[in-house]
Amino acid sequence: MSDYTREQFADEVRVNRLNSLIRWTLIGCLFALFMLLNIGLIFRYEIVSALIPIGIMLGITLTANSLKNDSPYNTTAGFFVVGAFVAIAAGLWVSSAEAALIVPFILPVLVFIVGTLFPPTQAFVAAFLAAAIIMLVPVLRQTGLVLGWMNASAILLSFVAAGIAALVTADLYQIAEWATFNYARERRVAGELFENRAELERSLARTRALGDRLQETNLALDGARAAAEEAKHFRGQFLANMSHELRTPLNAIIGFSETMLKFPAMYDGIKLPQTYEVDLNQIYTSGQELLKLINDILDLSKVDAGKLDVRISAFDLPPLIAHVTRTANGLVSQKPVKIINEVPDDLPHVIADDSRVRQVLFNLYSNAAKFTEEGTITVRAKVFPETVEVSMTDTGSGIPPQFHELIFEEFKQAETEGRDPRSGAGLGLAISRQLLRLMDGEIWVESEPGKGSTFTFRLPRASVFEMVPAMSERMLENS
């Protein structure tokens, strides 16, 4: 804290002291005046010499009391102290010889009071002034310079009082420094608390606003979710109905075109012209693709509606993979692509729907064959304590990382060089993921552009108790 701040605090203390001193001096003067008047009336003593200093002090006290509210502290205190010195000097002037020995001893008290009302140096100034009054007033009364042991004692006590007042004032400054330091710290802490409280209130207001907004958003999300569920239900119903309606004429198209191509005996052995045969082959192939798409859509609609049936059982995975691999060789018959099966024959049984696993494998082979122009398509398997992982690696164009999750969504495909987005409808991987989830499995992809792709799916291993029915069926088949 600065000296100015300590002075301010000390001045506040001195103002309180001055107010108390004026109040008690006023009471003391009135009481002394009352007692002197009674003594004079009762005992017929001469009291004029005593009334003069008391009257002066009473007048000065009343004047200082009226000045304290409108005048600066130094003005009021200075007026009061000077007036007190004048009153004591007047008392010493008009007092008798006996009283003149007692009045000087009032001055040390006044010196001490000056020390408590002003800085320490002023107390010593007051002591010198008291000494001057003690020595000069008798000279002015023409009684000569009287410096007896009592006057000397009064002068000594005045300087002692000045010293004591200086010590008291020094303590006042120390107390003022401590008080102002604690006051400043309290104000600083109070300011920080106020700022923290304001910030907390702002945070609470923002939290309430965010809570209200979140509640509104949740309500909107609930409405959107309900609408989406309803739309999903209607979509599934529409796809199921459309699939059923389309399969009837499509089966007729596929059936008649296959009959015309493969069974000419049905037409009296008349062979189709070469030009017609090419077009009918295209009709037959397109019909097969369209039928596969419709079946995928029908499976997807059943998944949405929660009506897709999966028959979970324990079965041997290598024969199923080998069968699908042989079938998939026809997908790459026109390309320099080799399909390799590296699945060991001693794989443990898995618990799943074998027909749905076959569908997943065929979808993966179909995708790999579609986007691999040359090289290999290799299927492998790994065994873990609770699962079996089957992976299919191709040497195709690869998939950028940003499409690794997108390709598992419905009607979504990766857009990259070497991958024709018009090839297929983007349902095979989406249905494969849905089917594997229904069988407590999962599927993911690892791929980089230009380095091929590896699709891996995981199936749970069958326990010993789940393998018993499968082993019994195999024994019956062998017998």
JOVEN-V370954 format. One record per backbone hydrogen bond with DSSP energy under -1.0 kcal/mol. NH is the residue of the N-H (numbers start at 1). CO is the residue of the C=O. E is the energy in kcal/mol with one decimal. If there is no record, write none. Layout:
BEGIN
NH/CO/E ; NH/CO/E
END
This chain:
BEGIN
6/2/-1.8 ; 7/3/-3.0 ; 8/4/-2.3 ; 9/5/-2.2 ; 10/6/-2.9 ; 11/7/-3.0 ; 12/8/-2.1 ; 13/9/-2.0 ; 14/10/-2.9 ; 15/11/-2.8 ; 16/12/-1.9 ; 17/13/-2.2 ; 18/14/-3.3 ; 19/15/-2.6 ; 20/16/-2.2 ; 21/17/-3.1 ; 22/18/-3.0 ; 23/19/-2.2 ; 24/20/-2.8 ; 25/21/-2.6 ; 26/22/-2.4 ; 27/23/-2.0 ; 28/24/-2.7 ; 29/25/-2.9 ; 30/26/-2.2 ; 31/27/-2.4 ; 32/28/-2.9 ; 33/29/-2.8 ; 34/30/-2.3 ; 35/31/-2.5 ; 36/32/-2.8 ; 37/33/-2.3 ; 38/34/-1.9 ; 39/35/-2.6 ; 40/36/-2.8 ; 41/37/-2.1 ; 42/38/-2.6 ; 43/39/-2.9 ; 44/40/-1.0 ; 51/47/-2.0 ; 52/48/-1.7 ; 54/50/-1.3 ; 55/51/-3.0 ; 56/52/-2.6 ; 57/53/-2.7 ; 58/54/-2.4 ; 59/55/-2.6 ; 60/56/-2.7 ; 61/57/-2.3 ; 62/58/-2.5 ; 63/59/-2.3 ; 64/60/-2.7 ; 65/61/-2.2 ; 66/62/-1.6 ; 67/63/-1.5 ; 68/64/-1.6 ; 71/67/-2.7 ; 76/72/-2.1 ; 77/73/-3.1 ; 78/74/-2.5 ; 79/75/-2.5 ; 80/76/-2.4 ; 81/77/-2.7 ; 82/78/-2.7 ; 83/79/-2.3 ; 84/80/-2.0 ; 85/81/-2.3 ; 86/82/-2.6 ; 87/83/-2.7 ; 88/84/-2.4 ; 89/85/-2.8 ; 90/86/-2.9 ; 91/87/-2.3 ; 92/88/-2.6 ; 93/89/-1.9 ; 94/90/-2.5 ; 95/91/-1.1 ; 100/96/-2.6 ; 101/98/-1.1 ; 102/99/-1.4 ; 103/99/-2.7 ; 105/102/-1.6 ; 106/103/-2.5 ; 107/104/-1.0 ; 110/106/-1.7 ; 111/107/-2.7 ; 112/108/-2.3 ; 113/109/-2.2 ; 114/110/-2.4 ; 115/111/-2.1 ; 116/112/-1.3 ; 117/113/-1.2 ; 118/114/-2.0 ; 122/119/-1.3 ; 124/120/-1.0 ; 125/121/-1.6 ; 126/122/-2.4 ; 127/123/-1.8 ; 128/124/-2.3 ; 129/125/-2.3 ; 130/126/-2.5 ; 131/127/-2.4 ; 132/128/-2.3 ; 133/129/-2.2 ; 134/130/-2.5 ; 135/131/-2.0 ; 136/132/-3.1 ; 137/133/-1.9 ; 140/136/-2.8 ; 141/137/-1.8 ; 142/139/-1.6 ; 143/138/-2.6 ; 152/148/-2.5 ; 153/149/-2.0 ; 154/150/-2.3 ; 155/151/-2.4 ; 156/152/-2.7 ; 157/153/-2.8 ; 158/154/-1.8 ; 159/155/-1.8 ; 160/156/-2.3 ; 161/157/-2.8 ; 162/158/-1.9 ; 163/159/-2.3 ; 164/160/-2.8 ; 165/161/-2.7 ; 166/162/-2.1 ; 167/163/-2.2 ; 168/164/-2.5 ; 169/165/-2.7 ; 170/166/-2.5 ; 171/167/-2.2 ; 172/168/-2.0 ; 173/169/-2.2 ; 174/170/-2.2 ; 175/171/-3.0 ; 176/172/-2.8 ; 177/173/-2.7 ; 178/174/-2.6 ; 179/175/-3.0 ; 180/176/-3.0 ; 181/177/-2.4 ; 182/178/-2.4 ; 183/179/-2.6 ; 184/180/-2.9 ; 185/181/-2.5 ; 186/182/-2.7 ; 187/183/-2.8 ; 188/184/-2.7 ; 189/185/-2.9 ; 190/186/-2.9 ; 191/187/-2.7 ; 192/188/-2.7 ; 193/189/-2.9 ; 194/190/-2.5 ; 195/191/-2.7 ; 196/192/-3.1 ; 197/193/-2.8 ; 198/194/-2.7 ; 199/195/-2.8 ; 200/196/-2.8 ; 201/197/-2.8 ; 202/198/-2.5 ; 203/199/-2.8 ; 204/200/-3.1 ; 205/201/-2.6 ; 206/202/-2.8 ; 207/203/-3.0 ; 208/204/-3.0 ; 209/205/-2.6 ; 210/206/-3.2 ; 211/207/-3.1 ; 212/208/-2.9 ; 213/209/-2.7 ; 214/210/-3.3 ; 215/211/-2.7 ; 216/212/-2.5 ; 217/213/-2.8 ; 218/214/-3.0 ; 219/215/-2.4 ; 220/216/-2.6 ; 221/217/-3.1 ; 222/218/-2.9 ; 223/219/-2.5 ; 224/220/-2.9 ; 225/221/-3.4 ; 226/222/-2.7 ; 227/223/-2.7 ; 228/224/-2.9 ; 229/225/-3.0 ; 230/226/-2.5 ; 231/227/-3.0 ; 232/228/-3.2 ; 233/229/-2.4 ; 234/230/-2.6 ; 235/231/-2.9 ; 236/232/-2.9 ; 237/233/-2.6 ; 238/234/-2.8 ; 239/235/-3.2 ; 240/236/-2.6 ; 241/237/-2.5 ; 242/238/-3.0 ; 243/239/-2.7 ; 244/240/-2.3 ; 245/241/-2.4 ; 246/242/-2.5 ; 247/243/-2.1 ; 248/244/-1.0 ; 250/246/-1.9 ; 251/247/-2.6 ; 252/248/-1.4 ; 253/249/-2.1 ; 254/250/-2.6 ; 255/251/-2.6 ; 256/252/-2.7 ; 257/253/-2.1 ; 258/254/-2.4 ; 259/255/-2.3 ; 260/256/-2.6 ; 261/257/-1.7 ; 262/258/-3.0 ; 263/259/-2.2 ; 266/263/-1.7 ; 267/264/-2.1 ; 268/265/-1.3 ; 269/264/-1.6 ; 270/267/-1.5 ; 277/273/-2.3 ; 278/274/-1.9 ; 279/275/-1.6 ; 280/276/-2.9 ; 281/277/-2.4 ; 282/278/-1.9 ; 283/279/-2.4 ; 284/280/-3.0 ; 285/281/-2.8 ; 286/282/-2.7 ; 287/283/-2.3 ; 288/284/-2.1 ; 289/285/-2.4 ; 290/286/-2.7 ; 291/287/-2.6 ; 292/288/-2.4 ; 293/289/-2.4 ; 294/290/-2.5 ; 295/291/-2.5 ; 296/292/-2.4 ; 297/293/-2.6 ; 298/294/-2.6 ; 299/295/-2.6 ; 300/296/-2.7 ; 301/297/-2.5 ; 302/298/-1.9 ; 303/299/-2.4 ; 304/300/-2.4 ; 305/301/-2.0 ; 307/302/-2.9 ; 313/352/-2.3 ; 315/350/-2.1 ; 321/317/-2.3 ; 322/318/-2.7 ; 323/319/-2.3 ; 324/320/-2.3 ; 325/321/-2.5 ; 326/322/-2.2 ; 327/323/-2.0 ; 328/324/-2.5 ; 330/327/-1.2 ; 331/328/-1.6 ; 335/332/-1.7 ; 337/335/-2.1 ; 338/375/-2.3 ; 340/377/-2.9 ; 342/379/-2.7 ; 350/315/-2.0 ; 351/460/-2.5 ; 352/313/-2.5 ; 357/353/-2.4 ; 358/354/-2.2 ; 359/355/-1.7 ; 360/356/-2.2 ; 361/357/-2.7 ; 362/358/-2.4 ; 363/359/-2.1 ; 364/360/-2.2 ; 365/361/-2.6 ; 366/362/-2.7 ; 367/363/-2.3 ; 368/364/-2.6 ; 369/365/-2.9 ; 370/366/-1.8 ; 371/367/-1.7 ; 375/336/-1.9 ; 377/338/-2.4 ; 378/393/-3.1 ; 379/340/-2.3 ; 380/391/-2.6 ; 382/389/-2.6 ; 384/387/-2.8 ; 388/459/-2.5 ; 389/382/-2.6 ; 390/457/-2.8 ; 391/380/-2.0 ; 392/455/-2.7 ; 393/378/-3.1 ; 394/453/-2.6 ; 395/376/-1.1 ; 397/371/-1.2 ; 403/400/-1.9 ; 404/401/-1.7 ; 407/403/-1.9 ; 408/405/-1.3 ; 409/406/-2.1 ; 411/426/-1.3 ; 412/409/-1.4 ; 419/416/-1.9 ; 423/420/-2.1 ; 424/422/-1.0 ; 431/427/-2.8 ; 432/428/-2.1 ; 433/429/-2.5 ; 434/430/-2.0 ; 435/431/-2.8 ; 436/432/-2.5 ; 437/433/-2.2 ; 438/434/-1.9 ; 439/435/-1.0 ; 440/437/-1.6 ; 441/436/-3.8 ; 442/458/-1.1 ; 444/456/-2.3 ; 446/454/-2.2 ; 448/452/-1.3 ; 450/397/-3.9 ; 451/448/-2.2 ; 454/446/-2.1 ; 455/392/-2.4 ; 456/444/-2.5 ; 457/390/-2.7 ; 458/442/-2.6 ; 459/388/-2.3 ; 461/386/-2.4 ; 462/349/-2.4 ; 467/463/-1.4 ; 471/467/-2.5 ; 472/468/-2.3 ; 473/469/-2.3 ; 474/470/-2.0 ; 475/471/-2.2 ; 476/472/-2.2 ; 477/473/-2.3 ; 478/474/-2.3 ; 479/475/-1.8
END
